[in-house]
Amino acid sequence: MGEIKKKSARELSSLNMRLPIPERWKILFFHTRLRISRRANMAKKVSVTMQLDHDVNERILAEAAREHQSAEVIAEALLRESLDRRSEERAYRAHYDERVAAGLADIRAGRVTSHNEVMAKLAALQAEATRGK
């Protein structure tokens, strides 16, 4: 089995077809585990070097001490929260811009109600509500 580990994936697949079934399963299982572990290694953390202002560094260290966590864990959490918040803000801004554009299109198409018309309808609703009491 030691020499099989040194073979390429193509060689392994051709070798799989020539082996008895139980041995083929073992090699297939090994090859699958190898691919999964390589994918898992891609998900490992990366090292980032940053220059921080002194006060930011002190605040991270103080937060780490309060939370009994490493500064790296706190910094990663803060970056993740900041990125999530920015993403949410972009989504909100896009929604807001879309709604404003729709409102402006309504104005250009003449689908508007004047202030005086709205106030007249409101007064009629209020009068109807007071009569019903």
N, C-alpha and C positions, 0 to 999 in steps of 0.2 A: 504494500500500500504506500510505502514511502516514495517510490518512484512515480506513482500516479500524481502525487501532490505537485510535482515539478512540471507536469505537462500543462500545455495550454488548454483553454476551454474547448477549442475545436478538437484537439487530440482526445480530451476526456470524453466528449460526446461520441466520437467514433469508437473509443474504447468501451464505452457503456454498452454499445450494441453487440459487442462480441463476448461479454461476460455473462455468466449465469445470472438469473434474475436477482437472487438475494444480494450478490456482490454489486450488481448494477445499482440497486437501491442505496447501498452504502455510499457509493461514489456520488450518486446524484444528490444524496442528502448532504455530503461534505461540500460539494460544489455549490449547492443552494446556500448553505450556511456561510460559505466564503463570500458569496455575493452580498448577502444581507449584512455581514459584518463590514464589508467595504462601504456599503451605503450608510451604515451607522457611523462610520468614521467621518463621513462627509458632514454629518450633523454635529460634530464636536465643536466646542467653542473655539473662537479665534482670539488671538491676543491683539489688543489695541493700545497704542501708546497715545496719550493725550496730554496736552499742556493745559492745566487748570489755573485759574486765579487762586491765590492763597485762601481767600475767604470761602470759595466753593469747595476746595479741598478740605478745609476745616469743618465745613458743614457736613460733608459726606462722612468724615471720620467721626464727628459727633453723633450723627444718625446711626452709624454702624455700632458705636458703643452703646447707644440707647437700645438698639434692637438686638444686641448680642450677635451680630452678623459681621462678616468680613466687609471691608470697604468695596471690594469687587462686586459682591452680591448686591449691595445697596446701589452702587453706580449702575449696574446692569438693570436693576428694577426701575431706577429713575429714568434711564434712557428709554426703556420699554414703555413706561407710562407716558413719557413725553412724546414718543413717536405715535402711540395710540391716540393721544389727545390731538395731535396735529392732524392725524388722519380723519378723526371725527370732525374737526373744525373745517377741513377741506370739504368733506361730504356735506356738512351743514351749509357752507358757503355756496356750493354748487346748487343745492336745493333752493336756497334763498334767491340766488341769481335766476334760477329757472322760474320761480314764482313771480319775481319782479318782471321778467320778460313777458310772462303770460299776462300780467296785469297791464303792462304797456300795450300789448297787442289788443287787449280788450278795449282800451281807451281809443286806440287808432281805429278800431272797428265800430266804435260808437256804442259798445255795450257798457254803458255807465249810467249811474243814477246820481242826480245832483243832490247836494246837501239839503236843499229845501224839500225835495221829494222824500228823502229819508226822514227828515224831521216831521213832515206831515203824516207819514205812515206810522211813526213812533207815537205821535200824539193820538192818532186814531186808536192804536193798540192800547195805549194807557187809558183812554176814555172808555173803551170797551171793557177793560179789566176792572175799572172802578164801578161801572154799571152792574157788573156781574156780582159784586160783593153785596 
